[in-house]
Amino acid sequence: MNHRFLSAVSLAATMAFLVSCNASKGVSESSKVPAATTTHVAAPADSVPAWAPKKFAFNPSRTLENDLLHTTLRVSFDWQKQYLNGTAEITAKPWFYPQNTLVLDAKGFDIHAVSLLKGTDGMPLKYDYNGQQLTIHLDKTYTRNDKYVVEISYTAKPNELPAGGSTAITENKGLYFINPLKQDPDKPQQIWTQGETEANSAWFPTTDSPNERMTQDVYITVDPKFTTLSNGAFVYSRKNADGTKTDYWKQELPAAPYLTMLAIGEFAVVKDKWRDKEVNYYVEPAYKGTAKKIFGHTSEMMEFFSTKLGVAYPWAKYAQVVVRDFVSGAMENTSATVLMEDLQLNERELLDKNWDGIIAHELFHQWFGDYVTTESWANLPLNESFANYSEYLWAEHKFGPDEAAYLQRDELDQYLDEAQTKREPLIRYYYKDREDMFDSHSYAKGGRVLHMLRKLVGDDAWWASLNLYLTRNKFTAVEIAELRMAFEDVTGRDLMWFFDQWFAKPGHPELKVTHTYQNGQLALHVVQQQDTTYMPVYRLPLQVAVWANGKRTDYPIVIEKADQTFTFQVPAQPQLVLFDAENQLLGTVTDDKSQQELLFQFNNTKGYATKIEAMEKLQDKLPDPEVVEMLQTALKSDYWRLRSAAINILSNLKANEATVVEGEIQRMAQQDKQGAVRADAILALAGWGGAKYKNLYEQALKDSSYQVAASAILAYAGTGAPDAKARLAQFDQEKSDDIILSLAAYYAVQGGPEKYDWFMKQLRQTKSGTLYFVLQSFGAYLAGNNNANRPEAIALLADIAQNNNIYQVRGSAYQALMVLSEQPQIQELLKKIRENEKDERLLEMYK
């Protein structure tokens, strides 16, 4: 599961424009992610910090009385009512103890009949049903050596279930009808499912728990115009007398019920291959021509992961299907991943974006999550941390160490941001709701912890341990101890200390590092400053690199005390002492280097992590000539993110200070090979009052990169040119997220009454991730345009605020309505929205 469902578009350009126009009313600024050096002060003895671990009820793995061996599903659909009509044949046996009942999860069904099957004959069985679970009374008491088959005829009505969801998975209806009545001409008809965590029991009866496994046959009856997808291998498609067709999908290897899936729609199927297995991409027909460019690294990823793990991709095929209005980023159903619509890119969008991270993430789940599955949601990092770390592994392999280091730093920032208000153990049985497990702990922190484990044992032992873990535990449900034992059995080392402090304890180390040099001896003083009321004193094996007389020497150290000093014989005053030289630590480090040390660090170390640290720590020293010179060097970096970062830091110079770099940034705005860098350069020029670059902006409006054109829109608008509105109207029909966001920012303050229809169109058609930001701009537009206060606009905002499946989008629509809150009817509407909202995060905001 990848929960990064909000679009990855940047607000930097939008915010820069709004600030330059002094028109931020109605638009909320994005929150700032803390730098990696953020520290947290220990709580006073008589207070409890906001992030302190919370104590909830214990959540064990589910007790299994019966074992589901196989499920056969026969399903058809009522598009008008949005019902699924199904028959489920379930083959089961007692897990160990004799049983005379079978209890199945079945949410919101109409149960029509329950029978015991013997051959082709069915014997009616008595049952009890409470709307959540179906208790079937078997014909006798069965032992663990006895199999039985029950048949259940039912109707599933997912839209009639109570609303629920989380940040990662915004709804839990299990089965979703998209545009079922064809009321939206711009949206295809689709049906798809989303089972994690325990939502598949909203469309078929099962034991909806990750520690259960079954094989399956799925028969899907639909209109012949639709293409279907499910788990396993496609067996056949049969025409029916009533004009429908039935597609048969068979999965012969067992998997957890939450990994069962369906997808139905008018997809184009683009075929690929890995070794002797089908690899297919299901997209809307408009994207048939770019599907292989979007997903084209899939087969290479399958080979890379299969080879490194020593376990070949295990399932019958691999398919990836893109659907509309998905309730998460993506979902790793066995052999068939479902992905959000943002992955569909045209040729021009592909110049700026790729989705390799999410593609690798879901693919790695086919081993970590599907082949070996967490036994309970408390152990979710055994699924998600590995999938998260696969993004690093793939980036390291395909794009090099700098891109991998960028991802690692981004993951650290994500976790530290969450750690401001939440610190829990990675493996945690005491949670309020299982959906709470889908957080930056399970993803970002877990991935970083795995990286430290890899550095601790070494690459050979890392891959050998993962091979043992997978082969020993294949097709089973596991807990964290099994991962630890695999690493211990391979390495011969006791690793309980590592797993205890990183997986079983909350928080992270917060280190203060100082050093002194005297008489040929370097003293390195390390203090662990984290609040040990809640967090441990950590054991941290790290590398320290010391430069003296231009030569680097590495020293391994093991920090294991709250206050510890290390001494090294060094021939001269060090030019740089680089703590955690391999940039592996999950935690914060306060290490007050001088300007000269940071300049030396930038010029003499290799890699993104150390260079970006020096750049960011010295940005406040601008316009110091040495710092400017360092950033000018960064402008020539081979790695585009360093060039981009240098531009963004230099953009803080005043116009009269920027002359020394302005020419180079002008050249980059026109010639840099990376669209994102050209875009940043244009905004930097615009920020220096760059009306003199009007011709450059005009050319950039024609750039092949949407990102560049979007920056040029803001830059050209900022010149105050009298033809700006007319010239930029040429972009009104564009569907690019970047273009839409730039236009929304401009029209929010300069659009006037004639842009009302444009905003309404965007509110109806824009993808949810982008819609979040468009709504903020529309709020500013409402504040400045009385004509926009129309019943149509209010009704649309109210619909989004109440019915969008992403809670952030609902909140953004609510904020837009707040602009009009002086009106009594709007006050009543806002009250109604608050009363109907179920999400606790929004309710807290609404207070």
LORODO-180051 format. One record per residue (C-alpha): x, y, z; residue in three letters. Coordinates in steps of 0.5 Angstrom, whole numbers, plus 500, padded with zeros to 3 digits. Each point is the difference from the previous one (the first is absolute). Layout:
REM residues N
XYZALA/...
This chain:
REM residues 847
500500500MET/503507498ASN/496505504HIS/503506496ARG/494502497PHE/500507500LEU/503503493SER/508501500ALA/499507497VAL/504505504SER/496506503LEU/507504499ALA/498504494ALA/493501502THR/502503507MET/506504497ALA/495504495PHE/494501506LEU/506503504VAL/502504495SER/493503499CYS/499501507ASN/493496499ALA/501494505SER/493501503LYS/496494500GLY/506495498VAL/503496505SER/508499500GLU/503493500SER/503498506SER/507500500LYS/504493501VAL/505501506PRO/507499498ALA/504494501ALA/504504506THR/493501504THR/501498507THR/494499505HIS/502503507VAL/498495506ALA/494501503ALA/500503507PRO/498494506ALA/493503501ASP/498500493SER/498495494VAL/503502493PRO/495500495ALA/504494496TRP/500496506ALA/498493499PRO/492498501LYS/497494504LYS/495497496PHE/497493501ALA/504494498PHE/499498493ASN/502492499PRO/500496493SER/493497499ARG/499493502THR/498496495LEU/495494501GLU/499498493ASN/505500494ASP/498503494LEU/503496494LEU/497502494HIS/494505498THR/497500493THR/496506499LEU/495501494ARG/498508500VAL/496504496SER/497508501PHE/494504500ASP/503507498TRP/494503501GLN/499498507LYS/508500501GLN/499493503TYR/504493499LEU/497494499ASN/504494502GLY/501493502THR/505498504ALA/503492501GLU/504500505ILE/505494502THR/502499507ALA/502496506LYS/501501507PRO/507503502TRP/501495505PHE/494499505TYR/494497498PRO/495505497GLN/492500499ASN/500507498THR/503504495LEU/500508501VAL/501504494LEU/501508499ASP/495503496ALA/498507500LYS/493503498GLY/498494496PHE/493497498ASP/501493502ILE/496496495HIS/502492502ALA/505496503VAL/501493498SER/505494501LEU/503498494LEU/501492499LYS/502499492GLY/494504497THR/495499505ASP/499506505GLY/497499507MET/497506503PRO/504502507LEU/497505505LYS/504506501TYR/500507505ASP/501506497TYR/501507503ASN/502504494GLY/508499502GLN/501493501GLN/497494497LEU/499494505THR/499493496ILE/498494504HIS/503494497LEU/497494499ASP/504496505LYS/507501504THR/506500495TYR/507498502THR/506504497ARG/501494495ASN/493501497ASP/499505495LYS/493503498TYR/497505495VAL/494505501VAL/497504495GLU/497507502ILE/496504495SER/500507502TYR/499507498THR/505505502ALA/498508500LYS/507504502PRO/497507499ASN/495498506GLU/506499505LEU/501505505PRO/506504498ALA/507499502GLY/507501498GLY/507503502SER/506504497THR/503495496ALA/493496498ILE/495506500THR/494495499GLU/498493502ASN/494498496LYS/504494497GLY/497501493LEU/499506496TYR/496502494PHE/503506496ILE/495504496ASN/495494500PRO/494504497LEU/504503495LYS/498507502GLN/507503499ASP/502500493PRO/508501502ASP/500494504LYS/500493498PRO/496494503GLN/504496505GLN/500495506ILE/506499504TRP/501497507THR/505502506GLN/500495505GLY/506502505GLU/499500506THR/493496501GLU/496503494ALA/499494496ASN/495497504SER/496506498ALA/499496493TRP/501492502PHE/500496506PRO/506498503THR/505500506THR/502507499ASP/507500503SER/507500498PRO/502494503ASN/495496496GLU/502497493ARG/496497494MET/500498493THR/495503496GLN/495499493ASP/497507498VAL/494500495TYR/498507498ILE/494501496THR/500507496VAL/498503494ASP/505498494PRO/502507499LYS/504500507PHE/507497501THR/500496507THR/506499504LEU/501496506SER/506496504ASN/504494497GLY/499497493ALA/495502494PHE/496493499VAL/495502495TYR/494505498SER/493497498ARG/495503497LYS/493499503ASN/493499497ALA/498507503ASP/505504496GLY/505500506THR/507497501LYS/503496505THR/507501502ASP/504495504TYR/506501504TRP/504495504LYS/505501505GLN/503493502GLU/505503506LEU/497502506PRO/500507503ALA/496504505ALA/493502499PRO/501508500TYR/505499494LEU/494497495THR/498505495MET/495502494LEU/501506495ALA/495501494ILE/500505495GLY/501502493GLU/508499500PHE/505500495ALA/505494502VAL/507501498VAL/504494500LYS/507499503ASP/504494502LYS/505497506TRP/503494499ARG/494495498ASP/495504503LYS/495505498GLU/501507502VAL/494505498ASN/498507501TYR/493502500TYR/498507499VAL/495505497GLU/500499492PRO/503507500ALA/506498503TYR/502494496LYS/505503496GLY/504502507THR/499494504ALA/506497499LYS/504506501LYS/496501507ILE/501493502PHE/506498496GLY/505498505HIS/495495503THR/504494497SER/507503502GLU/497501507MET/498493500MET/506497498GLU/504504505PHE/496498506PHE/500493498SER/507500499THR/502503506LYS/495497505LEU/502493497GLY/492499499VAL/497500493ALA/494504500TYR/495495502PRO/493502497TRP/497497494ALA/500507497LYS/501508501TYR/495505498ALA/499507502GLN/494504499VAL/498507501VAL/493502502VAL/496506502ARG/499503507ASP/504495503PHE/500501508VAL/508499501SER/506501496GLY/500492497ALA/499493503MET/504494499GLU/495495499ASN/503493499THR/502500492SER/496507499ALA/502506502THR/495506500VAL/502507499LEU/497507501MET/499504493GLU/506505501ASP/504494497LEU/497502493GLN/505504497LEU/500503493ASN/507501496GLU/501507502ARG/498498508GLU/505495499LEU/506505499LEU/499502507ASP/497494504LYS/501493501ASN/497495505TRP/505495501ASP/500501508GLY/493498500ILE/501494495ILE/506497504ALA/496501506HIS/494496498GLU/504495497LEU/505499506PHE/493498504HIS/499494495GLN/506497504TRP/499504507PHE/493500501GLY/497495495ASP/505494500TYR/501501508VAL/495504503THR/500504507THR/496495505GLU/496507503SER/500507498TRP/504501506ALA/506497496ASN/498504494LEU/507503499PRO/502493498LEU/496502494ASN/501507499GLU/507502502SER/503495495PHE/495503495ALA/503507502ASN/507498500TYR/499496493SER/499507497GLU/507502503TYR/503493497LEU/497502493TRP/503507500ALA/507498502GLU/500494495HIS/497504494LYS/501508501PHE/506500505GLY/502501507PRO/498508500ASP/493498498GLU/500495505ALA/503505505ALA/495505499TYR/494495501LEU/503498507GLN/500507502ARG/493501498ASP/498494504GLU/504503506LEU/496506499ASP/493497500GLN/502496506TYR/502506504LEU/494504498ASP/496495503GLU/504499506ALA/498507502GLN/494497502THR/500492500LYS/505495502ARG/499493501GLU/503494499PRO/501497493LEU/497494502ILE/494502505ARG/494496502TYR/497505504TYR/497504495TYR/493504500LYS/498498493ASP/504495495ARG/500506495GLU/504504504ASP/506495498MET/500503493PHE/505506502ASP/506503499SER/503495506HIS/498493496SER/502503493TYR/506506501ALA/503498507LYS/500492498GLY/503501494GLY/506504503ARG/500495505VAL/501495495LEU/506504497HIS/503500507MET/499492500LEU/503500493ARG/506504502LYS/501496507LEU/501493497VAL/503502493GLY/497499493ASP/501492499ASP/497499507ALA/494504498TRP/498497494TRP/501493503ALA/496501506SER/494503496LEU/501494495ASN/499495507LEU/495504502TYR/496500494LEU/501492499THR/499498507ARG/494504501ASN/497499493LYS/492500500PHE/500502507THR/498505505ALA/506503504VAL/502504506GLU/506505501ILE/504494503ALA/500496494GLU/504505496LEU/505501506ARG/501492500MET/501500493ALA/506506501PHE/502496506GLU/501493497ASP/503503494VAL/505505503THR/501496507GLY/499506504ARG/495502505ASP/496506497LEU/495500506MET/503507502TRP/499503493PHE/493497499PHE/498502507ASP/502507500GLN/498502493TRP/494495499PHE/497500507ALA/502507503LYS/497506498PRO/504506498GLY/507502497HIS/506502502PRO/502507501GLU/507502500LEU/504506502LYS/507499497VAL/506504501THR/508499499HIS/506503503THR/507499497TYR/507501505GLN/507497500ASN/498495494GLY/494497503GLN/493502497LEU/494499506ALA/493499497LEU/495501505HIS/493497499VAL/494501505VAL/493496499GLN/495506501GLN/494496499GLN/495499506ASP/501494503THR/494500503THR/497497494TYR/506498495MET/506496502PRO/507502500VAL/502497493TYR/506496498ARG/502503493LEU/506497496PRO/502505495LEU/506503496GLN/504507502VAL/504502494ALA/505505502VAL/504505495TRP/507502502ALA/505503495ASN/495498494GLY/500493502LYS/494496502ARG/500495505THR/494496503ASP/499498507TYR/495495502PRO/496501507ILE/495497504VAL/496505504ILE/496497506GLU/500505505LYS/496506502ALA/507504500ASP/506497497GLN/507503497THR/504497495PHE/507501498THR/504499494PHE/507502498GLN/500505495VAL/507503497PRO/497507499ALA/494505502GLN/494497496PRO/497503494GLN/494496501LEU/497495505VAL/494497496LEU/496496505PHE/496494498ASP/504501493ALA/495495497GLU/494504501ASN/496494503GLN/498502507LEU/492501501LEU/500506505GLY/502507501THR/507502500VAL/503507503THR/507501497ASP/501508500ASP/506500495LYS/503506498SER/499504493GLN/507497498GLN/498493502GLU/494500496LEU/503503494LEU/506495501PHE/494495500GLN/497502494PHE/506500496ASN/503494502ASN/495495501THR/496496495LYS/493499500GLY/493503501TYR/499500507ALA/507503503THR/499506494LYS/493502501ILE/501500508GLU/506505499ALA/496504495MET/494500505GLU/504502506LYS/503506496LEU/494503497GLN/499505505ASP/507502499LYS/498503493LEU/503505497PRO/507498503ASP/504499494PRO/503493502GLU/493497501VAL/498503493VAL/506497497GLU/498493503MET/493501497LEU/503502493GLN/504493500THR/493497502ALA/497503494LEU/505496496LYS/498493503SER/499494496ASP/494498505TYR/494505498TRP/497500507ARG/506503503LEU/500505494ARG/493502502SER/501500507ALA/506505498ALA/495505496ILE/495500506ASN/505502505ILE/503505495LEU/493503499SER/500503507ASN/505505498LEU/497507499LYS/500502493ALA/506505501ASN/504494503GLU/498495494ALA/504503495THR/506495501VAL/496494498VAL/494503496GLU/503498493GLY/502493502GLU/492499503ILE/498503493GLN/504495496ARG/497495504MET/493502499ALA/501499493GLN/505495499GLN/500495506ASP/498493498LYS/495499506GLN/494503500GLY/499501507ALA/507504500VAL/497504495ARG/494502503ALA/503501507ASP/505505496ALA/494504497ILE/497501507LEU/507502502ALA/500506495LEU/493502501ALA/501500507GLY/506505499TRP/495505496GLY/501497494GLY/496504495ALA/506501496LYS/499492498TYR/494501497LYS/502497494ASN/503494503LEU/493499504TYR/497500493GLU/504495497GLN/500495507ALA/492500499LEU/502496494LYS/504495503ASP/499493499SER/500499508SER/494502503TYR/504501507GLN/503506496VAL/494502497ALA/497501506ALA/505504503SER/500504494ALA/493502501ILE/501502507LEU/506504498ALA/497503494TYR/494502504ALA/505503505GLY/502505495THR/494504500GLY/499499493ALA/494503497PRO/499494496ASP/501495505ALA/493498501LYS/499499493ALA/506497498ARG/500495506LEU/492498498ALA/504495495GLN/501495505PHE/493500503ASP/498493497GLN/507497502GLU/499494505LYS/507500503SER/500501507ASP/506505500ASP/496504495ILE/493500504ILE/504502507LEU/503506497SER/494502496LEU/496499506ALA/505504504ALA/500506495TYR/492500499TYR/499500508ALA/503507500VAL/499502493GLN/495496496GLY/494504501GLY/493498499PRO/501497493GLU/504494503LYS/495498504TYR/498494495ASP/507498500TRP/501499508PHE/493496499MET/503496495LYS/506499504GLN/496498506LEU/496495497ARG/505497496GLN/507500503THR/503494503LYS/500500508SER/507502502GLY/500506495THR/493502502LEU/502501508TYR/505506497PHE/495502495VAL/494501506LEU/505504504GLN/501505494SER/492500499PHE/499502507GLY/505506498ALA/496501494TYR/493500504LEU/503505504ALA/501505495GLY/495499495ASN/493501502ASN/497497494ASN/503493502ALA/495500506ASN/495496496ARG/495494502PRO/504495495GLU/507502503ALA/497499507ILE/497493498ALA/506498497LEU/505502506LEU/495496505ALA/500494496ASP/507500500ILE/500501507ALA/496495502GLN/501494495ASN/507501497ASN/504493502ASN/506504502ILE/499503507TYR/505506498GLN/496502494VAL/494500504ARG/503505505GLY/503504495SER/493501497ALA/497502507TYR/506505500GLN/498503494ALA/492500502LEU/503504507MET/502506495VAL/492501500LEU/499498507SER/497507502GLU/493498496GLN/495496504PRO/499495495GLN/507498500ILE/501500507GLN/494495500GLU/503496494LEU/507500504LEU/496497506LYS/497495496LYS/507498497ILE/503499507ARG/494496503GLU/501495494ASN/508500501GLU/502493503LYS/508501499ASP/503502507GLU/505505496ARG/495504497LEU/496500506LEU/506503504GLU/501505494MET/493502500TYR/500502507LYS/
